[in-house]
Amino acid sequence: MKEAIANAGVFNLIIIFVIILILMFLGSLSYSRGFKAKNKVIEEIEKDQGFTTSTQARIDDWLSNIGYRANVGYNKNSDVCAATVSGNGGRGGQLVNGESDYQYCVYEFDTCGSGADAAKCGKYYRVITYMYFDIPVIGGLLKLPVSGETMIFNEINS
């Protein structure tokens, strides 16, 4: 009888180990999808040197191909993202992708101000994507932001 109880204990340890491995796999999948989405959004904005409607169309198409989370229960991205965000020495950034169907936020910051250095005057963008962890048994949703910024796009006056 001792062997049967010992085997049940070992079997329980194996089950717990397999569950932990599955959770780690799902976590790494969400982690890589969130960072991959952020990097692609930044890459597309830098390619166009700004955020335009064609940039948004390419980003939305790419996000649908990788299976990134669409806005569920919301009409557009303006319901998910704040209209403004603080940063850039007190000057806030404005949401520029309020019409997107996917849950990512792009904010435009203007570095030009009174007394600003002309070489550093321009626009840059802050991108926020999310890592999602849906836990089926508990039913909770864990949503962690992943943010990054583009380089500054200088406007040349000629």
Buried (B, 14 or more C-beta within 10 A) or exposed (E): EEEEEEEEEEEEEEEEEEEEEEEEEEEEEBBEBBBBBBBBBBEBBBEEBBBEEEBBEBBBEBBEEEEBBEBEEEEEBBEBBEEEBEBBEEEBBEBBBBEBBBBBBBBBBBBBEEEEEEEEBBBBBBBBBBBBBEEEEEEEEEEEEBEBBBEBBBEEEE
